[in-house]
Amino acid sequence: MEFFCYHRDRPGSLPLRDELLEEHWSYMDRYAEKMIARGPTFADDGETPTGSVHIVDVPDPATARAFAFDEPNYQAGVYRDVLLRRWRNMLGRSMGDFPGGRSGGSRYLVLGLGSARTPDLALPPDPDELIAYGPLLSDDGARLLGAAVLLRAPSPDVARAVLSRDRYADIEVHAWEPGGRRS
């Protein structure tokens, strides 16, 4: 089962986040083979972290909750909240398979939340810039709750347009970069 996890940073937690970086990476190394995508989000300055995205394939909702809430930054208070939802990988690949590679161009996390209508389930007409794309679901997979997309785009407005505005109560766009240890 695939799960989307977005840990949002608590304001002022950057020193603690920096202090726990190796502990965070060591924890994530245990899930490396199960990771579809991962990486930090950033404030408008492009430098200040605002959260961490992890899309992981684990056996069940209990394992996903343990993954999200046993994470060292969460345990230490770096994060103010966690969005954890079942997710479906509409691209069938991981971020490592993205043809655009790890660098070049701006990358974004786009969240369509509070769906009043059916979320976008079909891939956009030009999926070449999509890194990860799929619906947010209830734990049992029966209810559509929104959508989560990682993509490369020239601007936040272009990134936002990947989801239909009228299908969501809110669409969030966050600067994002692929995460993990650098070799």
N, C-alpha and C positions, 0 to 999 in steps of 0.2 A: 504494500500500500504506500502510495506517495503522499507526503505531507509537506505543506508550505509553512514555514516558521519565520516570523519576523519579530525579532527582539528590538524594541525601541529604547534608545538610551535615555537614562534619567539626566536632566540638565545638570551640568557640573561634574559628570562622572568620568570625564576624559582621563584624569590622572590615574584613577583606579583601573580603567580599561587598559591603559598603557602598561601598568604594573602587572596585569594578568594576561598579557598577550601570549606568552609562551604556554601558560596553563590552558588558555582557550584553544590554541592550536593543537596542543597535545590531546585535549579532549576531542577535538574535531578529527584528528588523525585516526581515532578509533572508528570513525564513520566514513572514512575516505572512499571506500568501495561502494557505499550506499548513497553517496552524495550526487545529486543531479545538478545542483548549482549552489553557490555560496558566495558571500561577499558583503562588504560594508556599504551602507548608504551614507550620504554626506549632506551637510547643510549647503546653502547657496554659495558659500565661499569655496566649495569644492575640496575642503581640507578637513573640516571638523566632522568626525563621525557622528551619525545620528541613530544608527542601528545596525543590525546584522540580519541578513537574509540567509536562510538555509532551506533548501528543498531536498528532502531525504526520503529514501525508499526503505521503510522498516515494516516489520510484520503486522503491526496492529496499532490502534489508537493509544493503548497503554504505553507501548514502547516509544511512540512519538512524544507523549507527554513527558516521559522520563528523559528523553533526549533534550527537550526544550527546557525543562525545569531543573535538571541536574547540571546544566552548563555552568562552568565556573563564574562567568560574568553575571549570570542571573543570580546564582547563589550569593555572590558578594554584593549585590545591589547596584550593579552598573545599569541594568535595564529597569525602566519604569513599568513596562508591560510587555506582553507577548501575544501576538496574533498567531494562533495555531489552527490550521484547517487542513482537512484532507484535500488533496489536489490531484488532478489528472494531467499527466504529461502528454499534451496534444502533439508535441513534436517527436516524441519517442527517442530523444537523445539527451545527453548531458551538456553542460556549458563547455566542456572540453572538446565536444564535437562541433561547436559553432564554427562555421566556415570562416568567419571574420577574425578568428584568433582572440587572444587575450588583450590585445592593445589596439589603439587606433580608433578614434571617434568617441563621442560621448555615449555613455550607457545609462540606462534608467530602469528603475523598478516602477511599474504602473500597477496600482491596486484599484480595482472597481469594487466598491463596498456597498453594503446595504441594498442589495438588488431588490427593486420593486417589480421588475420584469425579468424575463429569462436573460441570464448573462450571455455574453458573446461566446458561442461554442465553436463556431467555424473559424478556421484560420483566416487571417486577412488575405486579400488578393496577392500581396507581395510579402511572403514570409521570410525572405532572405535575411532580414535584419533581426529576426527573432532569435533570442538565446534560449528562452524558456517561455512557455505559453500554456495556460490551462485554467480551468474553473476551480474556484474554492468551493468545497463541499462540506456537508455535515459529516460527522464521524462515520455514519453508516453509508455515506455516499449517495443517499436518496434525494437530498435537497441541495439545490444550487444556491450558494450564498454570495457569489461574487466571482472575481477573476484576478489572477496575478500574472504579470508579464514582465520578463526581463528582455530588454532590446537595446540595440544601437540605433540612435537617432540624432539628427543635427540639433535638436532643441527640445526642451520640456514640452512645448506645445505640440510638436510633431509626435513625440512619445505618447502624450495624452490621447491623441486622435486614434491610436490603435484600438481603443475601446469606445463604443458608442455611448455618448453622454446620457442619452435618454434611458439607458438600461440600468443605471446605477444611481443611488442616492448621493454618492460622492466618488470622485476619482482623485486619488493621490498620485503624485509623481515625485520620485526621489532620485537624485543622482546616485549611481551605483557603480561599483567596479567588481570584477571577478576577484574572489578571495582565495585564501589558502596560502600555504608556505611558498615563498619565492625561492627558487633553486639557486 
